[in-house]
């Protein structure tokens, strides 16, 4: 019978295996770290202790907002406009409301935009908003109530 001579596994082979393995691990870590840093600013609240002290008040305000049953539909209008359609719990338009809004860029890449929407039709309010993706918070004062809502505008 003929004998086959197998090439021995040497230290050089092991070095290539180790360099390849750790090269892949380090490359994936660098890629994921770059994606994490480039897509999230890292700031959720400025001071977590202060935020924790306000948490119960925020929950109470959210519960009061939900109890009103008001609704907001957010849509992009033409020429850089954002349209807020506001209705009460029974679906009737909220007319004559004092509306304030602020748009924040999700990644903090652009400065916040303060808006004072004006009523263009019963329950429909419009304000200027630059193109892009924005997270919009709104405060509505109507019928003796103050109501808050948030949504994303694309």
C-alpha positions as CSV (number, residue, x, y, z in Angstrom):
1,X,0.0,0.0,0.0
2,X,1.2,3.5,-0.8
3,X,1.5,5.9,2.0
4,X,0.2,9.4,1.8
5,X,2.3,11.9,3.6
6,X,0.1,14.6,5.3
7,X,1.6,18.0,5.8
8,X,2.1,18.6,9.5
9,X,0.2,21.3,11.3
10,X,2.9,23.8,12.2
11,X,3.2,26.9,14.3
12,X,2.9,29.0,11.2
13,X,-0.5,27.4,10.5
14,X,-1.6,28.2,14.0
15,X,-0.4,31.7,13.7
16,X,-2.5,32.2,10.5
17,X,-5.6,30.7,12.2
18,X,-5.2,33.0,15.3
19,X,-4.6,36.2,13.1
20,X,-7.6,35.4,11.0
21,X,-9.8,34.7,14.0
22,X,-8.9,37.8,15.9
23,X,-8.8,39.9,12.7
24,X,-12.5,39.1,12.1
25,X,-13.4,39.7,15.8
26,X,-11.6,43.1,15.8
27,X,-13.1,44.1,12.5
28,X,-16.6,43.3,13.5
29,X,-16.1,45.2,16.8
30,X,-14.8,48.3,15.0
31,X,-17.7,48.2,12.5
32,X,-20.4,47.9,15.3
33,X,-18.7,50.6,17.4
34,X,-18.7,53.0,14.4
35,X,-22.4,52.3,13.7
36,X,-23.3,52.8,17.3
37,X,-21.5,56.1,17.6
38,X,-22.7,57.5,14.3
39,X,-26.4,56.7,14.8
40,X,-27.1,57.7,18.4
41,X,-25.9,60.8,20.3
42,X,-26.0,59.0,23.6
43,X,-27.9,61.6,25.4
44,X,-31.4,60.7,26.5
45,X,-31.7,63.0,29.4
46,X,-29.2,65.6,30.6
47,X,-29.4,64.6,34.3
48,X,-30.7,61.1,35.1
49,X,-31.2,61.9,38.8
50,X,-33.4,64.9,38.0
51,X,-35.3,62.8,35.4
52,X,-35.9,60.1,38.0
53,X,-37.4,62.7,40.4
54,X,-39.8,63.9,37.7
55,X,-40.8,60.5,36.5
56,X,-44.0,60.2,38.5
57,X,-45.1,63.7,37.5
58,X,-44.5,62.7,33.8
59,X,-46.6,59.5,34.3
60,X,-49.5,61.6,35.8
61,X,-49.4,64.1,32.9
62,X,-49.4,61.2,30.4
63,X,-52.4,59.7,32.2
64,X,-54.3,63.0,32.1
65,X,-53.5,63.4,28.4
66,X,-54.7,59.9,27.6
67,X,-57.9,60.5,29.7
68,X,-58.9,63.5,27.4
69,X,-59.0,61.1,24.4
70,X,-57.8,63.7,22.0
71,X,-56.1,62.6,18.8
72,X,-53.4,64.1,16.5
73,X,-52.6,63.1,12.9
74,X,-49.4,64.4,11.6
75,X,-48.7,64.7,7.9
76,X,-46.3,66.6,5.5
77,X,-48.0,69.3,3.5
78,X,-46.6,70.9,0.4
79,X,-43.7,73.5,0.4
80,X,-42.1,72.5,3.7
81,X,-45.2,72.4,5.8
82,X,-46.3,70.0,8.5
83,X,-50.0,69.6,9.1
84,X,-51.5,68.7,12.5
85,X,-55.1,67.4,12.4
86,X,-56.5,67.6,15.9
87,X,-59.7,66.0,17.1
88,X,-61.4,65.5,20.5
89,X,-62.5,62.1,22.0
90,X,-65.7,62.0,19.8
91,X,-63.8,62.8,16.6
92,X,-64.9,66.5,16.3
93,X,-62.2,68.9,15.2
94,X,-60.4,70.9,17.9
95,X,-61.0,74.5,16.7
96,X,-59.6,77.7,18.1
97,X,-56.9,75.9,20.1
98,X,-53.6,77.5,21.1
99,X,-51.0,75.2,19.6
100,X,-47.2,75.1,20.1
101,X,-44.9,72.5,18.8
102,X,-41.2,71.7,18.7
103,X,-39.4,69.5,16.3
104,X,-36.2,67.8,17.3
105,X,-33.9,65.9,15.0
106,X,-33.7,62.3,16.2
107,X,-29.9,62.2,16.2
108,X,-29.4,65.8,17.3
109,X,-27.7,66.6,14.0
110,X,-29.9,69.7,13.4
111,X,-31.0,72.4,15.8
112,X,-34.5,72.1,17.3
113,X,-37.3,74.0,15.4
114,X,-39.9,75.8,17.5
115,X,-43.3,76.2,15.7
116,X,-46.5,78.0,16.3
117,X,-49.0,76.3,13.9
118,X,-51.9,78.4,12.6
119,X,-55.4,77.0,12.0
120,X,-56.1,76.7,8.3
121,X,-59.3,74.7,8.5
122,X,-61.4,73.4,11.4
123,X,-59.0,71.3,13.5
124,X,-56.2,71.5,11.0
125,X,-53.1,73.5,11.9
126,X,-50.0,74.1,9.7
127,X,-46.4,75.3,10.4
128,X,-43.2,75.4,8.4
129,X,-40.8,72.5,9.0
130,X,-37.6,71.8,7.0
131,X,-37.3,68.6,5.1
132,X,-36.0,65.6,6.8
133,X,-36.9,63.3,9.7
134,X,-38.1,65.0,12.8
135,X,-39.6,64.0,16.2
136,X,-42.4,66.5,16.9
137,X,-43.8,67.3,20.3
138,X,-47.0,69.4,20.5
139,X,-48.8,71.3,23.3
140,X,-52.5,72.1,22.7
141,X,-54.5,74.4,24.9
142,X,-58.2,74.2,24.3
143,X,-61.5,74.0,26.3
144,X,-59.7,74.7,29.5
145,X,-57.3,71.7,29.1
146,X,-53.6,71.3,28.2
147,X,-52.8,68.3,26.1
148,X,-49.4,66.9,24.9
149,X,-48.6,64.5,22.1
150,X,-45.6,63.3,20.1
151,X,-45.1,61.8,16.7
152,X,-42.5,61.6,13.9
153,X,-42.7,63.7,10.8
154,X,-40.9,62.4,7.7
